[in-house]
Amino acid sequence: MIGAIVMGVLLPIALFYLLGLQTLSQFLTIAASTFLTWGAADVLANILERPRLRDRSAGRAIREDIQRRAE
């Protein structure tokens, strides 16, 4: 919940004032883009936390999956 408040409200407000923007549509665009970026990063972090990917590079994981399917 804290992340949603920070990334969806507080960060966009700070960027809005620091960049000197003036319209509501500019604020909403910044709010949507920061919130969606945070969401995408959270999804990718969850994927990388899966046990089958832990302690493996992406290339190594792909090679091992191909070998396992070939057997």
Beta strands, then each sheet from edge to edge (+ up, - down):
end
